[in-house]
Amino acid sequence: MNYPNGIKKETNNKKTMTYDSNLSNKNRGMTLEYELNISNEYYREIDKAYIYKKPTPIKIVKVDYPSRDKTVIKEAYFTIPSTTDYNGIYNGKYIDFEAKETQSKTAFALTNIHPHQIEHLKNIYRHGGIAFLIVRFTSLNETYLLMVDKFLTYLERTERKSIPINFFREQAYLIKDGYKPRVDYLKKIDELVGGK
Amino acid sequence: MNYPNGIKKETNNKKTMTYDSNLSNKNRGMTLEYELNISNEYYREIDKAYIYKKPTPIKIVKVDYPSRDKTVIKEAYFTIPSTTDYNGIYNGKYIDFEAKETQSKTAFALTNIHPHQIEHLKNIYRHGGIAFLIVRFTSLNETYLLMVDKFLTYLERTERKSIPINFFREQAYLIKDGYKPRVDYLKKIDELVGGK
């Protein structure tokens, strides 16, 4: 089970913590998510694309109403997402991707992607959508865009439980750090499928 | 402030309640959401379209780790969604809509749709996506599909804070109850924009 939003139980010794997404961003490998969010904001500002991160799926068990105009969720659990994290529209086309970071310098473990997320990406691809993965090797400071067809071909041809860094270097596209937007993944999409 | 997932504070006298989505479905006007979910499931089963409801956006404040493999959200709040509830892919095209129920027999109050949701639908429309509203008048048992262009034209031409039922009867499309799928909204989309 993966914990969404970078929450890593193992690294937390306190029984109760205050959830702070900024803290998460700095210390818990949330940088890619943060950078994608501001990049998507920028794409919206310049009216290029409307792509959003989906909210983290949560199963709500108990709700409190401490006062007239307040609703507090008192018990809820993270659930496994049915789809990928990001989707939206670009040039009239449906776009869909999953973004992941890894600390590894050698390979991206396939346990990072749920089987139904792979199934979802496959369905989007079959139906003419633009589907891909964005994978960041944080220790190497290398961020790749891997189109879903290449990802699926890899999965068909191997029994391995991970994708080696060399596969990314050969079959995926390096996304260089930018300023505005920070992670200009649509530039790669333009080159691949033709854009504005 | 609207409470997502049909939670209506006003109708709840207990300070703490157990959240039960089935109960919600039966007693709190969640039928349309439930029916759309099973309709979307059916569309996926027959490989027609991949359209999902987005998770309800929640701001997490406190998380507990009562044991090694458990993560419990102990304090969280509903937040206003940035986008609409449903999106996905149909015939390679991006599809996006919001679904709402009303008890009124005469009009649909515009307070049901947040201004940034209207802005979002407008952006999707401008960028070539298929965008619409599904509005159910539960007391009349009438469910309408209102394309976003007609909705936006209405908003431009009126100062009213609601859309009268007659506007739906004249400008929107009645979706008849079905069996499989329960709410066959893509049939209307096929008629309007051309489908398989």
Interface residues (C-beta under 8 A of the other chain):
Chain A: M1 Y3 N5 I7 K9 N12 K14 K15 T16 M17 T18 Y19 R44 D47 A49 Y50 Y52 K54 P55 T56 P57 I58 I60 V61 K62 V63 D64 Y65 P66 R68 D69 T71 V72 I73 K74 E75 A76 Y77 F78 P81 S82 T83 N87 G88 I89 Y90 N91 G92 K93 Y94 I95 D96 H120 N123 I124 H127 G128 G129
Chain B: M1 Y3 N5 I7 K9 N12 K14 K15 T16 M17 T18 Y19 R44 D47 A49 Y50 Y52 K54 P55 T56 P57 I58 I60 V61 K62 V63 D64 Y65 P66 R68 D69 T71 V72 I73 K74 E75 A76 Y77 F78 P81 S82 T83 N87 G88 I89 Y90 N91 G92 K93 Y94 I95 D96 H120 N123 I124 H127 G128 G129
